[in-house]
Amino acid sequence: MNTRVLRIELRRSVAPWAGLVVLTTALAFLYLLNGAWWRGTTAWTAQWTSLAMWTRSLLFYLWPIAVGLGALQGLRDHRSRMSELLTSTPRPARHRAAVLAGTTALTLASAFALLVLVGGVQVLAHTDYTHLGWLPISLVGALSLVAGAVLGMGAARALPSALTPPALAVGAFTFTALMYMSFGRAERVTETGITLTEPEPVSLLSPVVEDVRDVLVTLSAAVHVGQTVWLLGMAATGFALLVAATPRARLTALTPLLTGGAVAVLVLPSDPSRIYVVDADAAKQVCDGPVCVTTAHQDRLADLAGPGKEALRLLHGALGGEAPVSVRENTAVLPDGSTPKWSRTTVLLDFDNDIVTSAKGEELTRALIAKGIVPGCSPVGWSGTGGDVFAQTITAGWVLGNLKRLDGASYMSSDPLAESRPVWKKLMALPRAEQLARINATRAAALSCEADAFEVLSGGAAQ
């Protein structure tokens, strides 16, 4: 396609409008709505993988739009009543189809690239960790828009009706919704008795991905390969429908779609745990002595190292040989609703944890001491409130010699110290040896998550 043909096609088609709609609606969604994509370490402008995943999640409505606009483009010759005239020209049908599909594909891919570019400029300002592991996620996202639009064109050429574009858009939206909410998900009861849903492999036939829950999570290579095969088959069927002139040819045109779907099902992971996996490169540890963070958060090491070493020193002075010997960012990605796993020798921290997120200096030292004794047993994905937070407040106060509220902690009581102070006074009234025994029992209960840490600290029996 030369430049002159491209300019003419852009002037006489809906292709520019398709790209404009995709770009503007996506930016409006991200900037006008205050959602999870703006918060914490998984914000869409915080890391490259988060950027790619959040922009892919927008395909739940961008992909149906692309399908519908592609169908509108496919009706152009029918609306202008030029179909018979064009078939009488010596130019092969595949050439005309290539111009039609190529123009729309170019504008949609460019719009998605600009969306990623807008986020990428901000990511560069927020992190020192650069890599290319995010690129396949975004490339598959752009391919899904192109494939959806070409399929819409072909379907509209095969079924030339004014109802075809809206019907295809609604059908595509229904497909993504079913895959995301019901048909593509299976119920799972966690060890804590919470009923959750997790994605089934068949849900990967939709271009939409899950909301970003952890900065270290990415899509596996098998997902990229399987989705690429499926989308290429979809695009091939759309193009074949554009050039098909007989009912038999239209039926034959479905072969790439069916073949691509069958191959994709064989390639895509059959185990849900292999769909979203930990990014090994992002999870590598960068250390300053006993204090370590992941490569993804290496820019935070300077602020963490001093408070982390001080917390370890104070914990050793208070707990002796039972104290943890290192501070490390937690890289274990567990299913939502599961019981967290803690280490006796390492203080595991999460930069999205309420008491760690904004703490600095002495407050960060206090938070790390609290996490070293009572790391928290709320199910993964749930905010810690109540007993664990009160126990953290008291144990950190015991090590530091003063009772003080932990900044950022979520409390069930309007006055957090009102619940903590009576237990604190009872603890401090005990002989030192009994205080230490009570703290050690509390820590054992908190690390195992087999008993309520606050109840043990209050003098109740561990269960």
Secondary structure, DSSP 8 states (H G I E B T S, - for coil): --HHHHHHHHHHSSHHHHHHHHHHHHHHHHHHS--GGGSGGG-TTT-HHHHHHHHHHTHHHHHHHHHHHHHHHHTHHHHHT-HHHHHTSSS-HHHHHHHHHHHHHHHHHHHHHHHHHHHHHHHHHH-S---STTHHHHHHHHHHHHHHHHHHHHHHHHS--TTHHHHHHHHHHHHHHHHHHTTTEEEEE-TTS-EEEEE-GGGGGSS-------TTEEE-HHHHHHHHHHHHHHHHHHHHHHH--SHHHHHHTTHHHHHHHHHHHHHS-SSGGGTEEE-HHHH-EEEETTEEEEGGGGGGHHHHHHHHHHHHHHHHHHHGGGS--EEEE------TTS-----SSEEEE-TTSHHHHT--HHHHHHHHHHHHH----S-TTS---THHHHHHHHHHHHHHTS----TT---SSSSHHHHHHHHHHHHHTS-HHHHHHHHHHHHHHHHHTSS-HHHHHTT----
